[in-house]
Amino acid sequence: MRRREFLTLAGGAALAWPIVAVAQKEDPIRRVGVLMAYTQSDPVAQSWHAAFQEELRKLGWSEGRNVRIATRWALDTDAALIKRHAQELAALKPDVIFAPNTAATALILQQTRSIPVVFATVIDPIGSGFVASLPQPGGNVTGFTFVEPTIGGKWLELLKEIAPRVARVAFLYNPPSAPYADYYLNPFKAVAASLGVEAIAAPVHDASELEAVVAAQARAPNGGLIAMPDAFMNAHGMEIISLAARHGLPAVYSNRFFTQSGGLLSYGSEVIDNYRSAANYVHLILRGTNPGRLPIQAPATFKLIANLNTAKALGLDVPPSLLALADELIE
């Protein structure tokens, strides 16, 4: 009886193995393309990319086992290279493409309107022509916004609160990286008028112009800076922080990287959270969800971070009201 039971069991197992093998064979490895509009040497962009991949792993997607991820890196100001990368990724015909920011998303959508696309930090998806509406994007693209438009005025209010004497504020931005510039500039100018502050739109087309633009703000007293969130500003963040310190200019930024690196104030959402959320959307699409039915989501929380060391170096007394509002103080 035992021998017969063993043979029956063995025979059943032998029949089961081919079924498992066939099932595994029929479950294809899914492919994900990633177009990072940053230089590969950028440590902050690398941390965002790593967070995206880590979230996919948590959701069950393992590189080489059930997913292949093809990543291309190029700063969006290198128009020829990033366009070539967008073409390469579309030609691979992956199951979904992750194009984090506005420039990368625009380039991918020039190549395909059929491959699903997920973004993480697009500023104005409707104004950019990516989606029909936020609740029902339609088409092949969806994702997450980074901030809402009135924050352009909020940055100026915070700058005025920590540096009350500020009378002229330059809003730095890179036109190729920030085609959405008016999204921030309009509320910035409106708040500037109400506060009696001279609002200066300060486009910077390449890194060689940064020194001149920042120095111009320092020639007269009571100048200040705001750096618009775009890939160029992120890539040249350390230089901007250094220039602001050298010229004694108080400045406000959009994310914690700047304050952690010596910037005065930052106010915005946590970019890395958007990358994790984008990974969840990629997961849903790989499982069969139509991207056009996934709503565009805005950040739920914003964090105010103040660098007290920088404030002291600039001779600024941080008011108690701002200290109370701050989510994090760097000392």
N, C-alpha and C positions, 0 to 999 in steps of 0.2 A: 504493500500500500504506500509506504513511504517513497519507494522508487518510482511508482506511477505518479505520485503527487509531485515529486521532483521534476520528472519529465514534462508533466503538464505545465508546471510553473516555468520551467526553462523554455518550453515551446512558446508560452504566452509572452515571455520576455523577448524572445527572438522576434516574434511578430511585432512587438511594441517598438523596438528600436528603429526599424525603417520608417514607421509612422512619425516618430519624433524627428528623425532626420529630414523627412520630407517637409514637415511643418517648419523646421528651422530654415530649410532651403527656400521655402516659399515666402518667408518673411524678409523682404529685402532691406538692405542697409539704406537708411534715408540720408539725404544730402542737404546740407545747410551751407549757404554762401554768406559771407560776412564782409561788408565793405566798411572798414574803419577809416574815416576821413581825418586821420591823425598820423603823425610819424610813428613808426614802430618803436622808436627809442623813447617815446613819451611815457614816463612811468605812471602817470595818472590814467592815461588812456589804456595802458596795459592792465591796470587794476580793474577798470570797467569791463574790459574784454574778459578778464579772468572771472569776474563775478557772473557774467553772462554764461560762460561755460560751466562754472560750478553749479549754477541754478539748473542748467540742463541735466547735469549729472544727478542732481537730487531728484529730478523728475524721471529718471530712469534711462537717460540717453548717454550711452558710453561710447566714446570715440573708438572706432574700429570694430566695435561689436554690433551696434545697431544704428550708428550715425557716423557720417564723415563731415567734418567742418572745414571748408576752404575759406581762409581769411586773406584779404588783401589790405595793405596799409598804404596810404598816401595822403599827405596834407591836401586839403581841398583847394589851396592856392596853387598847387601843381596841377593845373588843369589837364594837361596832356596825359600825365600818369594816372590820375584818378579816373579819367574817362576810359582809358584803356583797361583799367582794373574792372570797371563797371561792365564793359563789354565782355571781358573774360568770364566774369561770374555769370552773366546772363547766358552766355554760350554753353556753360556747363549744365544748364537746365536743372538746377537744384529744386528740391521740393519747396523750399522757402528761402528767401534772402533777408538777412538782417542788415539794414542800412540805418545806423543809429541816428544821424542828424539830418538837417534839412538838405545840405549839399549832397550827401550820399544818396538820400532818398530820391532827390530830383534826377540824379544821374542814372540810377537804376530804373526809374520809371520812364526815362527816355529809351531804354533798351527793351523793356517788357511791360506789358499790361495784362499778362496772363499768370506769370509766376507770382505766388503770394509774397508780399513784402511787409516786414514789420520794422517800425522805427521806435526809437527810445526817447529822443530829445528834440523832436521837431517843434518849432516855436508856433507857427501859424499854419496848420495843415489845410484849413479851408482856403485861406488867402494864397497859399502856395499852389493851390490847384490839385492837391493830392487826394482829397476826399470831398464828398458831396455834403456831408454833415458829420457832426461828432457822434451822435447816437447811432447813426446808420451810415458808416463810411461808404458802403457800396464798393464795387470794383475789387481790386486785388491788394489793397494796402490798408493797414491799420497800425495802431501803436499808441504812444504816450507823448504827451506834451510836457515841457520842462517847467514853464512858468505861465502866468497869465499877464495880459498886456499892462494892467495898471501898476505892475511892479516897477516899471520904469520911473514912475513918479515916487514910489515908495523908497527906492534907492536914494533919490535926491533928498527926501524928507529925513532919512536916517543920516545922511551926510551933513545936513544942516543942523541936526540935533547934536551930533558929536563935535562938529566944527561950526559954531554959530556965525562966525565972521565970514564964512565962505560967501563970495558974491559972484563968482564966475566959475561955471562947471563945464568941463569938456567931457562929452560922451564919446569914448573911443570905440570904434568898430571897424571891421574889415569888410568892405562892400562885397567881394566875392563870397566870403563865408557867411555874410549876414544880409541876404537879399530882403529879409524881413525887417530891416532896420527901423522903418517907420512904425512898426508895431510897438517899439519901445520909445522911439524919439517923440512921438506925438504926446503921450501922457507925460513924458519927462518935460517937454516944453510947457505943457499946460500947468504943471505943478511949479515949474520955475517962475512963470509969470505971477502966480499967486504968492510966491515967497519973495518976489523982488530979486531973483537971481538971474544973471545972464546965462542963457542956455546956449552951449556951443556944440554943434554937431562936428565931430572930429574924425573923419574917415582916415584910416591908415591902410595904404594899399600894399605895403611890404614892410619888413622889419626895419629897413634902413630909415623909414620915416618916423619911427617911434620916438627917437631922441629929440627930434625937432619939435614934434607935437607936444610932448610933455614939457620940454624946456620953455615953449611959448607960454604955457599956462603959468609958469613960475616967474615970468618976467615982471608981472604986476602982482601986487599982494592979493591975498584972499582967494587964490585959485583952488580948484578941486578937480577930481577925476572920477568918472564912472566907467568901468569896462563892460561893454556889452557881451553877453554870453555868445560866443561863437568859437569855432575850432581854432582860428588864428590867435585869439586872445588866450585860449587855453595853452596853445603851443608856445606862446611867448610870455606866459605868465610870470616867470621868474624875472625876465627883463623888465616888464612893466612894474613889478613890485620894487625892483632895484631903482628904477628911474624915479618913481614916486618918492622913495625914501631919500634919494640923492638931492632932489629938488624941493624936499619938504612939503609935499602935496598930500593932503588927506584924500583917500580914495576908497570907493565902495565897489565890491565885486559880487559875482553871482553864486559862488560856491566855496566850500570850506577849504579847498586846496589853497586858495589865495591867502586866507587868514592864517592857515597853518604854516605858510611859507613866508610870513612877515607882512601881509597886507593888513590894513586897518580894520575894515568891516566886510563881512559877507552876509548876504541875505538871499536865500533861495531854497529850493528843494534839494534833496540828496540825489545827485545824478546816478550814483551807483545803484540806488533802489530802482530807478527806471530801467536799468539794464537787466536787473533780476526780473522785473515785471515783464519786460520784452521777451525774456526766455520762456516765461509761462505762456505767452501768446504763440511763440514758435512751437512749443509743445502741443498746444491745442490744434494748431494748423496741421502739424505732422500727424495728429490723430484724426484729422478729417474735417475740422471746423472751417467754414467759409470765412476768410478774413474780412469780407465785406459786412459780416454780421457781428464782428467784434467791435464794440464801441471804442472810440478814442477816449482815453482816460487822462485826466489832469492830476497833478500831484495833490495829495491830501494835506500835507504838512510842509511848512517852510521854517527854516532855522536861521536865527540871527546869531552870528558869531563875531565876537570882538577880540582883537589882539591888544591887550592892555600895554604890552611892552612897546608896540608901535605907537600907540596913543601917547605914551610918556615921551618917546623920542621926538614926537611932533609937538610936544608942549601942550597937549590937549587934556583937559579934565573930563573924563567920561561922566556924564550926568547920571544921578541915581535912577532916573526914569529909564534910561537905556540899559543900565546894569540890571534892572529888574526884568526888562523884556528879553535880555540875552539868554539864549539856550546854552551857550558855551562861552566861557571866558578863557582866553589864552594868556598865561602869565609867564 
